[in-house]
Amino acid sequence: EASIDIYNIKGQKVKAFSFDPRSSLEQVIVWDGKDQNGNNCTSGLYILNLRIAGKHVANRKVTLVK
């Protein structure tokens, strides 16, 4: 099991995606700029956190521009 969690600059979880890394060689996840409730997120800096098998693998900063 793998997951990508998206956090706003305040550290609040905005959205979570889960997937099975063994199901294919390449997987694409598209974030539409909405939170878990379907509300539009504001423009700004967000942190993506990748976890695989419960272990932290990587963080990336992204900027959402609308």
ROSE-112807 format. One record per residue: residue number from 1; residue in one letter; x, y, z of N, C-alpha, C, O in turn. Coordinates in steps of 0.001 Angstrom, whole numbers, always signed. Example, Ala and Ser with C-alpha at 12.3 -4.5 7.8 and 13.67 -1.06 7.14 Angstrom:
<atoms>
+-----+--------+---------+---------+---------+---------+---------+---------+---------+---------+---------+---------+---------+---------+
! num ! residu !     n.X !     n.Y !     n.Z !    ca.X !    ca.Y !    ca.Z !     c.X !     c.Y !     c.Z !     o.X !     o.Y !     o.Z !
+-----+--------+---------+---------+---------+---------+---------+---------+---------+---------+---------+---------+---------+---------+
!   1 !      a !  +13190 !   -5690 !   +7800 !  +12300 !   -4500 !   +7800 !  +13200 !   -3300 !   +7800 !  +14236 !   -3319 !   +8465 !
!   2 !      s !  +12850 !   -2250 !   +7080 !  +13670 !   -1060 !   +7140 !  +12900 !     +30 !   +7870 !  +13409 !   +1138 !   +8039 !
+-----+--------+---------+---------+---------+---------+---------+---------+---------+---------+---------+---------+---------+---------+
</atoms>
This chain:
<atoms>
+-----+--------+---------+---------+---------+---------+---------+---------+---------+---------+---------+---------+---------+---------+
! num ! residu !     n.X !     n.Y !     n.Z !    ca.X !    ca.Y !    ca.Z !     c.X !     c.Y !     c.Z !     o.X !     o.Y !     o.Z !
+-----+--------+---------+---------+---------+---------+---------+---------+---------+---------+---------+---------+---------+---------+
!   1 !      e !    +844 !   -1190 !      +0 !      +0 !      +0 !      +0 !    +881 !   +1242 !      +0 !   +1867 !   +1331 !    +732 !
!   2 !      a !    +504 !   +2182 !    -827 !   +1216 !   +3454 !    -901 !    +194 !   +4575 !    -838 !    -970 !   +4390 !   -1192 !
!   3 !      s !    +641 !   +5743 !    -382 !    -270 !   +6874 !    -307 !    +471 !   +8174 !    -559 !   +1660 !   +8307 !    -268 !
!   4 !      i !    -259 !   +9116 !   -1103 !    +224 !  +10484 !   -1247 !    -772 !  +11353 !    -506 !   -1960 !  +11372 !    -828 !
!   5 !      d !    -278 !  +12070 !    +488 !   -1107 !  +12993 !   +1254 !    -689 !  +14408 !    +903 !    +499 !  +14704 !    +776 !
!   6 !      i !   -1680 !  +15281 !    +746 !   -1417 !  +16674 !    +410 !   -1789 !  +17520 !   +1614 !   -2893 !  +17413 !   +2148 !
!   7 !      y !    -849 !  +18367 !   +2039 !   -1041 !  +19242 !   +3197 !    -925 !  +20693 !   +2770 !    -142 !  +21028 !   +1881 !
!   8 !      n !   -1717 !  +21564 !   +3416 !   -1541 !  +22990 !   +3168 !    -383 !  +23512 !   +4014 !    +213 !  +22766 !   +4792 !
!   9 !      i !     -75 !  +24771 !   +3861 !   +1086 !  +25352 !   +4540 !    +917 !  +25363 !   +6065 !   +1898 !  +25482 !   +6799 !
!  10 !      k !    -334 !  +25239 !   +6540 !    -603 !  +25181 !   +7975 !    -400 !  +23783 !   +8536 !    -465 !  +23587 !   +9750 !
!  11 !      g !    -152 !  +22801 !   +7659 !     +40 !  +21428 !   +8098 !   -1233 !  +20619 !   +8163 !   -1225 !  +19499 !   +8673 !
!  12 !      q !   -2336 !  +21163 !   +7654 !   -3614 !  +20452 !   +7653 !   -3705 !  +19582 !   +6406 !   -3393 !  +20028 !   +5302 !
!  13 !      k !   -4137 !  +18324 !   +6593 !   -4291 !  +17423 !   +5452 !   -5468 !  +17891 !   +4604 !   -6578 !  +18087 !   +5099 !
!  14 !      v !   -5195 !  +18065 !   +3316 !   -6197 !  +18558 !   +2381 !   -6811 !  +17407 !   +1591 !   -8025 !  +17369 !   +1389 !
!  15 !      k !   -5980 !  +16472 !   +1144 !   -6443 !  +15381 !    +287 !   -5512 !  +14192 !    +466 !   -4336 !  +14358 !    +790 !
!  16 !      a !   -6039 !  +13003 !    +256 !   -5238 !  +11783 !    +350 !   -5565 !  +10883 !    -837 !   -6723 !  +10736 !   -1227 !
!  17 !      f !   -4530 !  +10295 !   -1392 !   -4671 !   +9328 !   -2477 !   -3995 !   +8038 !   -2045 !   -2903 !   +8077 !   -1479 !
!  18 !      s !   -4623 !   +6893 !   -2302 !   -4023 !   +5595 !   -2007 !   -3940 !   +4789 !   -3291 !   -4796 !   +4904 !   -4168 !
!  19 !      f !   -2899 !   +3972 !   -3390 !   -2747 !   +3116 !   -4558 !   -1844 !   +1955 !   -4210 !   -1156 !   +1973 !   -3189 !
!  20 !      d !   -1848 !    +937 !   -5068 !   -1010 !    -240 !   -4891 !    +189 !    -109 !   -5823 !     +20 !    -183 !   -7040 !
!  21 !      p !   +1388 !     +83 !   -5295 !   +2562 !    +287 !   -6156 !   +2945 !    -953 !   -6963 !   +3745 !    -857 !   -7894 !
!  22 !      r !   +2389 !   -2107 !   -6620 !   +2712 !   -3339 !   -7354 !   +1790 !   -3569 !   -8545 !   +2028 !   -4481 !   -9338 !
!  23 !      s !    +732 !   -2749 !   -8687 !    -264 !   -3017 !   -9721 !    +193 !   -2673 !  -11132 !    -354 !   -3211 !  -12094 !
!  24 !      s !   +1176 !   -1797 !  -11283 !   +1725 !   -1501 !  -12607 !   +3075 !    -819 !  -12441 !   +3459 !    -435 !  -11337 !
!  25 !      l !   +3780 !    -676 !  -13539 !   +5091 !     -30 !  -13478 !   +4983 !   +1469 !  -13268 !   +5834 !   +2071 !  -12614 !
!  26 !      e !   +3945 !   +2069 !  -13818 !   +3788 !   +3519 !  -13711 !   +2339 !   +3851 !  -13396 !   +1416 !   +3296 !  -13992 !
!  27 !      q !   +2155 !   +4756 !  -12460 !    +814 !   +5215 !  -12118 !    +812 !   +6728 !  -12089 !   +1803 !   +7352 !  -11710 !
!  28 !      v !    -286 !   +7306 !  -12484 !    -425 !   +8756 !  -12515 !   -1576 !   +9151 !  -11604 !   -2667 !   +8584 !  -11674 !
!  29 !      i !   -1319 !  +10121 !  -10759 !   -2350 !  +10677 !   -9897 !   -2486 !  +12147 !  -10257 !   -1494 !  +12872 !  -10323 !
!  30 !      v !   -3715 !  +12581 !  -10488 !   -3974 !  +13979 !  -10832 !   -4794 !  +14599 !   -9708 !   -5863 !  +14106 !   -9349 !
!  31 !      w !   -4272 !  +15682 !   -9167 !   -4997 !  +16419 !   -8136 !   -5699 !  +17581 !   -8816 !   -5054 !  +18395 !   -9477 !
!  32 !      d !   -6992 !  +17664 !   -8665 !   -7785 !  +18700 !   -9325 !   -7866 !  +20003 !   -8536 !   -8630 !  +20896 !   -8904 !
!  33 !      g !   -7096 !  +20126 !   -7462 !   -7098 !  +21351 !   -6659 !   -8247 !  +21421 !   -5677 !   -8569 !  +22490 !   -5159 !
!  34 !      k !   -8873 !  +20266 !   -5418 !   -9985 !  +20225 !   -4469 !   -9603 !  +19404 !   -3245 !   -8750 !  +18519 !   -3310 !
!  35 !      d !  -10259 !  +19720 !   -2121 !   -9990 !  +18974 !    -900 !  -10850 !  +17715 !    -846 !  -11568 !  +17405 !   -1797 !
!  36 !      q !  -10773 !  +16999 !    +262 !  -11509 !  +15736 !    +426 !  -13031 !  +15927 !    +313 !  -13750 !  +14989 !     -30 !
!  37 !      n !  -13515 !  +17136 !    +601 !  -14952 !  +17410 !    +565 !  -15417 !  +17969 !    -778 !  -16598 !  +18273 !    -948 !
!  38 !      g !  -14497 !  +18107 !   -1729 !  -14845 !  +18636 !   -3041 !  -14793 !  +20141 !   -3142 !  -15171 !  +20705 !   -4169 !
!  39 !      n !  -14327 !  +20810 !   -2088 !  -14198 !  +22270 !   -2108 !  -12903 !  +22677 !   -2795 !  -11889 !  +21992 !   -2665 !
!  40 !      n !  -12931 !  +23787 !   -3526 !  -11721 !  +24294 !   -4176 !  -10721 !  +24779 !   -3138 !  -11092 !  +25475 !   -2194 !
!  41 !      c !   -9462 !  +24417 !   -3306 !   -8399 !  +24902 !   -2441 !   -7916 !  +26249 !   -2974 !   -8025 !  +26529 !   -4167 !
!  42 !      t !   -7391 !  +27061 !   -2097 !   -6877 !  +28358 !   -2515 !   -5507 !  +28199 !   -3165 !   -4806 !  +27215 !   -2931 !
!  43 !      s !   -5139 !  +29174 !   -3979 !   -3802 !  +29187 !   -4560 !   -2783 !  +29293 !   -3446 !   -3027 !  +29953 !   -2437 !
!  44 !      g !   -1645 !  +28647 !   -3622 !    -610 !  +28720 !   -2607 !    +279 !  +27494 !   -2608 !    +228 !  +26669 !   -3520 !
!  45 !      l !   +1092 !  +27389 !   -1575 !   +2068 !  +26313 !   -1436 !   +1441 !  +25123 !    -714 !    +747 !  +25287 !    +289 !
!  46 !      y !   +1697 !  +23914 !   -1241 !   +1221 !  +22666 !    -646 !   +2374 !  +21672 !    -580 !   +3306 !  +21738 !   -1382 !
!  47 !      i !   +2308 !  +20762 !    +368 !   +3340 !  +19741 !    +559 !   +2742 !  +18381 !    +216 !   +1685 !  +18015 !    +731 !
!  48 !      l !   +3416 !  +17637 !    -650 !   +3020 !  +16269 !    -983 !   +3915 !  +15325 !    -211 !   +5137 !  +15470 !    -234 !
!  49 !      n !   +3322 !  +14358 !    +473 !   +4050 !  +13402 !   +1296 !   +3774 !  +11999 !    +762 !   +2636 !  +11532 !    +794 !
!  50 !      l !   +4821 !  +11327 !    +269 !   +4701 !   +9965 !    -259 !   +5124 !   +8968 !    +801 !   +6206 !   +9073 !   +1379 !
!  51 !      r !   +4241 !   +7983 !   +1052 !   +4532 !   +6902 !   +1996 !   +4303 !   +5576 !   +1279 !   +3312 !   +5403 !    +569 !
!  52 !      i !   +5220 !   +4655 !   +1474 !   +5085 !   +3313 !    +923 !   +5290 !   +2327 !   +2060 !   +6285 !   +2392 !   +2782 !
!  53 !      a !   +4345 !   +1418 !   +2211 !   +4366 !    +417 !   +3287 !   +4553 !   +1084 !   +4646 !   +5270 !    +569 !   +5504 !
!  54 !      g !   +3899 !   +2241 !   +4839 !   +3947 !   +2941 !   +6114 !   +5205 !   +3744 !   +6369 !   +5317 !   +4405 !   +7402 !
!  55 !      k !   +6164 !   +3698 !   +5437 !   +7414 !   +4447 !   +5619 !   +7413 !   +5702 !   +4763 !   +7002 !   +5685 !   +3603 !
!  56 !      h !   +7881 !   +6787 !   +5358 !   +8011 !   +8039 !   +4625 !   +9087 !   +7882 !   +3550 !  +10200 !   +7445 !   +3842 !
!  57 !      v !   +8758 !   +8236 !   +2318 !   +9699 !   +8091 !   +1209 !  +10169 !   +9447 !    +704 !  +11364 !   +9639 !    +478 !
!  58 !      a !   +9233 !  +10408 !    +519 !   +9632 !  +11697 !     -37 !   +8583 !  +12769 !    +261 !   +7402 !  +12479 !    +447 !
!  59 !      n !   +9050 !  +14004 !    +300 !   +8195 !  +15194 !    +375 !   +8515 !  +16059 !    -819 !   +9666 !  +16135 !   -1247 !
!  60 !      r !   +7509 !  +16709 !   -1357 !   +7715 !  +17661 !   -2444 !   +6822 !  +18871 !   -2193 !   +5691 !  +18734 !   -1728 !
!  61 !      k !   +7340 !  +20051 !   -2504 !   +6554 !  +21271 !   -2432 !   +5980 !  +21533 !   -3809 !   +6678 !  +21405 !   -4815 !
!  62 !      v !   +4703 !  +21901 !   -3855 !   +4060 !  +22272 !   -5110 !   +3296 !  +23569 !   -4890 !   +2861 !  +23878 !   -3780 !
!  63 !      t !   +3145 !  +24309 !   -5960 !   +2387 !  +25553 !   -5904 !   +1126 !  +25384 !   -6729 !   +1187 !  +25049 !   -7911 !
!  64 !      l !      -8 !  +25615 !   -6107 !   -1292 !  +25581 !   -6801 !   -1589 !  +26990 !   -7271 !   -1686 !  +27914 !   -6463 !
!  65 !      v !   -1736 !  +27157 !   -8585 !   -2022 !  +28460 !   -9164 !   -3360 !  +28364 !   -9890 !   -3555 !  +27478 !  -10722 !
!  66 !      k !   -4263 !  +29256 !   -9583 !   -5583 !  +29246 !  -10242 !   -5742 !  +30490 !  -11077 !   -6779 !  +30678 !  -11714 !
+-----+--------+---------+---------+---------+---------+---------+---------+---------+---------+---------+---------+---------+---------+
</atoms>
